[in-house]
Amino acid sequence: MMRLRTVLMTLPLCMAQVMFAAALGTNGRWTPEQAKTWYAQQPWLVGANYVPSDAINQFEMFQAETFNPALNDKELGMAEAIGMNTMRVFLQDQLWEQDPEGFKKRLDAFLTIAAKHHIKPLLVLFDSCWDPLPKLGPQHPPIPGIHNSGWVQSPGAVELADPAYEPKLKAYVEGVVGAFAKDDRILGWDIWNEPDNGDASRFPAEAVHKTKLIEVMLPKAFAWARAAHPTQPLTSGVWNGNWSDPAKESPMTKIQLAESDVITFHNYDWPEGFEARIKELMPLGRPIICTEYMARGAGSTFDNSLPIAKKYNVGAINWGLVAGKTQTYFPWDSWQKPYVLSQPTVWFHEVFRQDDKPYRQHEVDLIRQLTGRGTAMAGN
């Protein structure tokens, strides 16, 4: 794959694009061999889903008024110090619609900070989880005691259901991926997070027939990204259902697995379940990365899952780095019973407390040990 790219760099752009598309196949998807070649050039991928501790959601992370490079630098330095080399980072389509050039500059600045700490982010373009009515500008404060109380979807329910908005989503994907398509600071592009997730009982504003709408939109989103000819892989992580038998896969899972260059998945299960999920995906013959895991109260821990991931050479990206405004140290059931009078027995997500000390010293020691990259942090 890299040899092909070296040759293409010496050719006129139009000829290079034709040769590259031919090598990849009719839809531009990487072959298993190309995906394996790319994966062999990466370190064992270990990291976290990263939201700065002063941000409640994607807007506060990247809006001009709240973008905080100094905090990003500090927190990514903490991640580097324990051996992490990647972060999964969520973007939002309205950030592009509001200010494309400003958003690109801030994302570029973030990538520079990440590269300083030898961290390659996996960038998430769309997300179907939590609040379906995203709105630019000041965000509401965290709701006391509730997990991820300010997280927003991308696109929102109104935009997803409006055919007239589709060109703006296309412009967002083509614009962002196009701007960074050859940027070796980026690990890859996660096209859509949990596309068939939704909770109309909690969020009545969820788009009607949301899953069906995204089944139509998801292949388009992959195509828009591929039209920019990125040198980084594309993916969308499977997260529920049966993956062991194609006849039992949901329509959305079929799309995700058929379009992804590298296979990604989510798992918040006990170690037996985590290992079983890996084995279900191995017959696909492509590199595998778990892009969400580690929910202590559900049985998913660093101690249980990370050694299994290393055994199978599966990348591992846990949810959460530093406790902050997302409040994801509270468990999912906090939406039904907010933790305002008492704290959970154990933290659900996050590696570090707000004072920058590890939640559990053993966890960061284990990450350092398994990655072989981390260095002892001052004061610990």
Sequence and secondary structure as in RCSB ss.txt:
>XXXX:A:sequence
MMRLRTVLMTLPLCMAQVMFAAALGTNGRWTPEQAKTWYAQQPWLVGANYVPSDAINQFEMFQAETFNPALNDKE
LGMAEAIGMNTMRVFLQDQLWEQDPEGFKKRLDAFLTIAAKHHIKPLLVLFDSCWDPLPKLGPQHPPIPGIHNSG
WVQSPGAVELADPAYEPKLKAYVEGVVGAFAKDDRILGWDIWNEPDNGDASRFPAEAVHKTKLIEVMLPKAFAWA
RAAHPTQPLTSGVWNGNWSDPAKESPMTKIQLAESDVITFHNYDWPEGFEARIKELMPLGRPIICTEYMARGAGS
TFDNSLPIAKKYNVGAINWGLVAGKTQTYFPWDSWQKPYVLSQPTVWFHEVFRQDDKPYRQHEVDLIRQLTGRGT
AMAGN
>XXXX:A:secstr
 HHHHHHHTTS HHHHHHHHHHHH TT    HHHHHHHHHTS   EEEE   TT SSHHHHHSTTT  HHHHHHH
HHHHHHTT  EEEEE  HHHHHH HHHHHHHHHHHHHHHHHTT EEEEEEEE SSBS   SSS     TT TTTT
 B BS HHHHH GGGHHHHHHHHHHHHHHHTT TT  EEEEEESTT   TTT TTS TTHHHHHHHHHHHHHHHH
HTT  SS EE  B SS  S GGGS HHHHHHHHH SSEEEE  S HHHHHHHHHHHGGG S EEEEE  BGGGTB
 HHHHHHHHHHTT EEEEE SB STT TTS GGGGTS  SSS  SS SS SB TTS BS HHHHHHHHHHHS   
  TT 
